[in-house]
């Protein structure tokens, strides 16, 4: 039996989350919400693109992420923790140097955020186990984008923030620069109240998206999203979407950059989230010519590894084409003969764009 009453467990968990370095925490029920019921329709419409892991199914052929009961029937509550990763650096929409590209701010630090957040989450999980006197009947599981669960939906119902029209979690005081982690537990805890939607009539994120990826309020088509295109998409990027990518080489922050709730978003002073200077606005010619060994060394433990060496160079070539800077032409012309087909294709497109 737990060493503290179930009634006091919520307070204990939130204290542990704060002690572990989380800025926000809350408890959500495991019941299927309207957002989760919509998930199969989103998948069926093809909006997940090539991210097949989102389509994982159970033995009955049902989507795992559409219902927590399918993957964790023992779970009674979901603890959601969030940490602010915003730093005092310019937004992507403020970048004027045409020789440089843009990496999403979540990937600026030296270590992958999955590992950073999971370490803190483990501290909270350990606190729960200690409070329960290591009861063998207690079950917990911690995830940071690694489990079959739609974290932002549970973050909403845990009161951490509302789901914005750009589909990101937004907190009234912290903004949307938030990493989420969840702990599934067999403890039946009283849930917090859902966060109210405060987007109102604002549509700035929808209007600012260069590729029209936000097809309707609260609906994202990953196939058009710059983050998806520059990180998850393998091979050639559709030509009609390349111009909209601009000089983004890994991820995209535009819909968050323009969000009014981020105007006064506090900057984290946590050393773990401070940026490496050469990643804030990386030189495009450096990225395009990067060799595999340098890629492995520079981006060791970085989420940028996800785009792979080929993808990063492909993205850099496209960014060069969108730069309007003809100084890149000699380098791009050489890249048109690159042994990597995706890089060569992107370089040919970039040469044509700059010469036209």
ABEGO torsion letter per residue (X at the ends): XBABBAAAAAAAAAAAAAAAGBABBBBBBABBBAAAAAAAAAAAAGAAEABAAAABBBAAGBBAAABAAAABAABABBBBBBBBABBBBBBAAABABAABBBBBAAAABABBAAAAAAAAAAAAAAAAAAAAGGBAABBBBBBBGABBBBAAAAAAAAGAEBBBAAGBBBBAAAEABBBBBBBBBABBBBBBBBBBBAAEABAAAAAABAAGABABBGBBBAAABAAAAAAABBEBBBAAAAAAAEABABEBAAAAAABAAAAABBBBABAAABBBAAAABBBAAAAAABBAAAAAAAABGBAAAAAEAAAAAAAAAAAAAAAGBAAAAAAAAAAAABABAAAAAAAAAAAAAAAX
